Structure formats: structure tokens, C-alpha cells
């Protein structure tokens, strides 16, 4: 089945345009045709068309878009808390839903999406999530090594995520900083990590306990303003950021602001911030493997350290990420010398080995082009690849974050992760 399929993008933010709209219009026209844009704000649709250099039809009513554009698939890249409603409407129309991660923001929405997928399966409704951490060269090689049995059965995993004061801070400027919008970083950000661990381990989570809080941003700041633009504290604030790369884009976003009031450069010290900037999660997989996960969103440098301890040895992945692309002025001079990644095998039999990691070009360390190819560079009816995330796996990534949020809210009470498929 090689004919082109019709796609609509729901959500005209930077991720939606860069990850989906531009590639569909340029690199994947053999199998795909982008036929429309949906957003509640018509000014943002107009800005998107100008940025893309396109004249795509725009829709502010989702139901009308489904009827008029009659797409085969809807790419959902809206605010996280709205994913569920648009995915469910897409499934009900018998269309394919392709959602940006996370699938949704809590257990209740997971249950609603699963129910819709079951109800509308015969109509052709199906849902996938673009969990691109699976596609990174380092994680792909880690998966290959684990599957080879080089360290035997996995018994314990440590995953330490550091978001720095440029990239990490940006989550506290935008809509993500309010938990009802994003589920907090344990869902919006960590769902990537939880999904990758689920995939690497090949099991589902069962028991969990967590703690966390807002200990750096929000009310902890020494001063605050409503936004960076025009801030009286700009000269003394380490977190002042100029968000627009050029005057044209600044004008476009400013026009859009007038329609919906959403600002892109909110103050990281705003007292409305209610998401955790530091958290720790302990959980156990059904197969017995234990996980220790930590997230720090105000780290001095960005990267992760992932350790897999098995019955025959240990694998460690270390990465220091380059965030000079992110807005803001905070830098650690000389840190660029540390940017890079390493994958090391520690084996009592084979000794210490530095394993090679394939090179890849493109955003997210080459992960984005690879996931774009799997979803858009193949025939519509091509079988799933091993790295594509179907609905049931995407649900598990959200459940861990939701369970962690519940545990934190209940003062680190232990919870059963799978219970959230049955109740709130």
C-alpha cells in the first residue's frame, strides 16, 4: 500500500513544526501529505504557515478539522494535558493517532485512551507514541548489548538525569511548570526515560515509592517578574533569557500572545510553579529488577548516567550533553571539553571494555531522523519496527510518572503501579 496518506498536525508549537510539519513537507512526501494545521489560536496557525513557508488550511475546531480535512492520521503535539481528548476523538473517527510523548498526564487519561482504542479498533482507530529515546544510538547499542546477554540477567538499574540551568530552566518558563498542564517533569520529561527502561528491561513496573519537591525554582527565587521580556531584574538574573532568535519570530509570537495570553518566557521564579525540580523514584519490575531513578532540573551541567548491573557484569552509559542551543546565559567555561558519551562494559571474565557507539546526525543525537523514518518514511501498512512504541507500552511510561506523583503527594507512600489502570 504505497499511496500517500493524509496527515494533520494538531498543535503548532516549535516541536510540532520542527519534528513533524517541516519533515512531512520536505523529506517524506513519498508516503505522506500534510493537509492541515489545528490550533485553538488562529494567529499561531498563521505564524506556523509563515515559518513553514506554506499555505496549509488551518482549523480551530478539532471536529471540523476531522470532517473537512478528512485525514488518515492526526499527529498530536498539543499541550500534554490535552493529548487524551484529541487522541480519543481521532480514534473515534477511525483514524491513526500519532502522539508526541507523553501519551497523556495521568492514570485516568490512560484508562480513557485504552477504552477508546478497544472500542474503535474495528473502525481502524490506532494509537502510537513517538518515544524517541529508544532511537538514540547509545540507547540502541545498550539494548543490543543487554539482549546479547553480556551481563546476564539484569538485577539493578541506576538512572541519574541532570537537566542544566539552560535547558532545565526552560521547563519552568513555559506551560510545563504547572502540573495540571504537563503532569510535571516525572511525566513530561521522565516518561522518555521510563519508556526506555521498560524497553531495555523488557518488563512492566509493579511497586514504587518516590519523593520530590520544588527546591530551586518558583517561590525559592530571590526576586521575580511576570516574564523575561522587560524584566527589571534582567541584568542581575542568571536566568534572564532572550527567547527569539530573530525579530521576525519575535513579532510572530508577540502577535499570537495577544490572542491567547500565553507567554513563552515566563519567570522561572513565578510562585505558580508547582512541578518538582528534584525527585527520586524507586521501583521494581515484574521480573524482579530494581530501579533507582533521580531527576535534577537545576544541575550545573546536563547529561545522564545509566548503570545496569547484571549477574555477569555491568554496563554503564555516561553522557554529557551540549545545551549551548538553549536560551539563557549560564555557562560553565571549559565544560565543552566534557561533552560526549561513553558505554563501558565491566566484566569479571572479559575485563573492562569501552564499547563503540555509532554516530548519527540530527536532533536528539540522531534519534529524531530515525523515528521520522519509521513513522513516515515507510508504507502505511508496514509492520511495526522493534523501536516503535505501541499504545500499551506508552501507557506504562505514563503510569510510572503518575505513580511517582501520587507517592510524592502522599508523603512517599508506596504504591502499586498497575493499580492505576483500574482506578484514579
N, C-alpha and C positions, 0 to 999 in steps of 0.2 A: 504494500500500500504506500506508494511514493508520492501521491498528490500532496500539495501544500495544504497545511491546516491553518485555520484562522485563530489568532490569539488576540486577547485584550489584556492590557496591563491595568490592574487596579492599584492605584497609589503612585503618585508622580514625584516621589522624593528622590534623593540622589541615588540610593541603592537601586530603586526600581528602574531608573533611567540608565544607569551605568551597567548594571548586571544583566538587565533583560532587554529594555527597549532598543538601545543602540546596537547590541549584537544581533537582535532579530532583524533590524533594518539593514544590516550590513553583511554579517558573516553567515547567517543561517537562512537565507532566502530560498534555498532549495526545497526545504521541507516546511518552512514557516512563513506566515504572512501576518504582520502586526496590523490590526484593522481598527484599533480604537484605544482610547485612554479614558479611564474612570478616575474621578477625584471629586470630593464634595465641593472643592473650591475651583470655579471656572478660571480664575486668574492663574492658578497653578497649572491647569491644563494648557493654557495659552503659553505660559513660561516654558513648559515642557516641550511643546511643539517648536518654540523658538530655539531652545537649547539643542533639540534633535535635528533641527532644520527640516521638519516635517509638517504636514498638514493633516494629521490624523483626526478623525472625528472624536469629539470629546463628550463625555456623559457625566452628569452629576447625579443621576438616578441609576442605581445598580440594576434594578429590574428592567428599566427601559433599555439599558445597555445590552442585557442578555437578549431581549426581544429584537432590538433594532440591528445590533452588530452581528447577532447570531454566531458567536464564536464557538470553536470546537473546544477551546481551553481558555481559562482565566488564570493569569498569573497574579497572585495576591501578595502585594508588597505594601500594604497599608499599615497603620498603627497596630501593634501586636494584639491589643485587646479587641480589635475589630476583625481579625482574621476569621474567627469562627463563623460570624454571621455571613460573611461573603463566601466562605468555603461551603457552608450549608446551602446557600442559595444556588451556588454553582452546581453542587451535586444534585439538588432537586430538579435542576434544568437538564440533567443528564449529560453534563459537561465534565471535562477533566479540570481539576483544580491543582495548580502547582503553587505551593505556598513558600514564601521566604520563611526561614526559621525565625522564631519558633512557630510551631504549628498553632499554638494558642497560649493562653496565660494561666490556666488552672485546670484542675481535675474535672470540674463541671463542664467546661467547654470541650474537654477531651471526650467526655461521655456523649455530649450532644453531637459532636462530629462523627464519632463512631456509629451512633444510632442512625444518622443521616446516610452515612456510607452504606450501611446494611440495607436501609430502606430503599435507596435509589440505585442500588447496584445493577438491577435489571435494566434500568434506563441508560446505563453507561456511565453513571457518575463514579469517579475515582479520584483519589487524592494522593499527591506526593509532596514531599518537603525537600527543599534544596539545602540539605545539611552538607556544607562544602568542606568542613574539616576532614571528612573522610577522604577527600580528594587531594589533600596536601601530599607532596612527595614524601615527606618524612613520616607522616602517619601511615601512608600506603606501604612504605618499607617496613615500618614497625609491625604492621598487620602481617606482612609476608613472613617476617621473622617469627612472630608468635605462632602462626599457623604451621610453620615448619617444625615446631616442637623443640627449638633450640634451647629454650629454658624450661622445658617440661610443662607441667600444669601450673597455671598462674594462681598464686596464693594471695598476694598483696599488691596493691597499686597505690602509689602516691602521685597526686597531680596538684602541682602548685602553679597557679596562674597569677601573673603580675601584669596589671594594666597600669601604664605610667601616667604622669601628670599632664600629658598632652592628650593621647587617645582616651585614657580612662576618664579624664576630666570631662570630655565631651559628652559622655552619657549623663552628666549632671547639668548640662546646659539645655538639653532638648527634652522632648516629651517622655523619654525613658525614665526620667528622675522621679516620676510619680508612679507608684507601684500599680495602681489601677490601670494604667496605660500599658505597662510593659511586663508586669509580673516581677519586676526587679531584675537585677543582674543575674540572679540564680536561675532565671528562666531566659531572659532575653540574650544574655551572653553565654552563660554556662550550659545552656541546652546544647550548644555545639560540642562542648567537652563531654557532657554526659552521653550524648549520642555516640560520639567517637569511642568512649569507653565501653558502652554497650556493644558496639560493633566489634571492637577489638577482643573483648572478653567472650562474646557470644552467649550472653545470659541476660536475665532481667533482674532488676533490683527488688529486694524484699524488705529488709529492716533498715531504718535510717534515724539519725539524730543530728541536729545542726544547731549552730549558734551564729549570731552575727549582729551587726548594727551599723549605724551611721556615726563614725567617729572622727571623720576628717572634713567632709563637705557639709553642706546645709547649715544648720544653726551653729556649727563649730567654727565658722569663718570669723575673722577679725572685723570685717565690715562687709557691706553688701549693697547692691543696687539692683534694679529690675533686669538690666541686661548690660552686656559689654559695650555696645554702641552708645556713646555719650556718657559712659560711666565716669563720675568724678574721682573714682579711685584708680583709674586706669594706670597711672604712672607708677603706683606703688603695689599694684596687684600682680602677683606672679601668674594669675590665671586669666588675665585680660587676653582676649583673642579677637583678631580680625577674621571674620568668617568667610568673607567673599574674596575670591581670587582675582576678580576684576570688577570694574564699575558696572559693566553690563549686567552681570549676575546679581550684583547688589541691588540694582534697580528692579530687576525682575522679582527678587524675593521681597523687597520692600512693598511692591505693588500687591503681591499675594498676601502679605501681612494685613493689609487694610481690610481684606475680605473676611479672614477668619481669626485674626488676632494672634496667630501662632508665631512665636519668635524663635529663631534658630540659635541665638546667642544669649540665652538666659544666664543669670548669675549662678555659679556653682555653689554659692553660699546662701541661696534663697532658702528661706525657712520652710517652703513647701516640699523640699526634698525629703522623701520618705523611703527611699530604697537603701539597702545596705551598701556600704562601700568596703566592707570587710566581712568575710564569712568563712566558716569552716563546716564541712559536711562529712560525716562518717556513715557509710552504708555497706551493706552486704549483698552480694549477688546470690541468686538461687543456687548456683554451682559452688558456693562457699567462698569465693574470692572476696577479699575485704578492700574497701577503698577509703583513702583519706584524701579529701579534696579541700583546697583552700583558694580563696579569691581575694586579692587586694587591689583596689581600684585607684590607689594613690601612690603606687610604687615609684621608686626613683628611676627604674628602668623597666622596660617591657619585655616579656618573654614567658616561657613556661619551662618547667622541669617535670618530666613524667618518668616514673620509675615502675617497672614491672618486675616483681620478684617471683620466681618460679621454683619448682622442685629441682631443676638442674642448673639454675643460674639466674642472671639479672640482665635486663635491658634498660638502658637509660637514654632518654631523648632530652637534650637541652637545646633551647633556642633563645636567642636574644634578638628582638625584632627592631627594625628601623621604623621609627614613628616621626621622622622629620617631615612627612607629608601632612601630619595633623596640625590643626590650628593651635596657636599658643607659642609662648616664648621660653618655656622651661627646657633647658638642655643640661646635660652632664658632659662637659667638654672632655673629649677623648673617648667617649662611650662608643663612637662609631667603630673603633678598633675591635670591639667585642661582638659586633653584630655577626650573626651566623648561627649555625646549628651543628650538632654532633649527635650521633647514635652509637652507643658503646655497648658491647656485649661483655659481661663479666661471667666467665665460665670456669668452674674448678677443673674441668677436663681440657678445655681449649685455651684457657688463659684469657687475657684481655685483648679484645679486638675492636678497632674502630671500623664501623661499617659505613659503606658509602651510601649517600643519599642522592638519588637522581636530581638533576637540575630541571627546573621548569620555569617558564616565563608567564607573566600575567599576575593579576591581582590575587591577593591571599596566597602568595607563594606559588602561583600556578594552579591553584585549586579552582578558581573561577572559570578559566577557559575549559578545564576538563569537565566540570559539571555542566557547563553550557553545551558541550558536545554531546554528553549523554542524553540530555533532555531535548535538545533542539537540532542536533546535527545528525540525527538518525531517523529512519522512517517512523511514523506514528505508532505502528504496531510492533516495533522492535521489542524483543524481550528486555526486561529489566537487567541492568548490569549489577554486579555484586556490590557496587557502591551507592546505588540509588536508594533513597530512604522511602519505603512504603509507609502507609499510614500507621500501622501497628507499631513500627519502630519509632516513628516520630512522636507518637503518644508517650512512649516510655521515656524519652528525653525530657518532656514536659513534666511528667509525673515526679521525677526526682527533684526538679526545682520546686514544684508545688509542695511536695512533702517537706522539703527543707524550709520553705516559707512557713508552713504550718508549725513545724517543730520550733522554729525561732519564735513565732508568735506565742507559742505555749511554753516559753522559757525552757527550751531544749528538751521537750518531752519526746520520747521515742515514738515513732510512728511506723505503720505498715504501709509501704509504698503502694502496693497493688490494691489496697482498700479504697483508694481514691477513684478507682474505676467503678466502684459500687456506690459511693456516697460523696458528699462535699468535703 
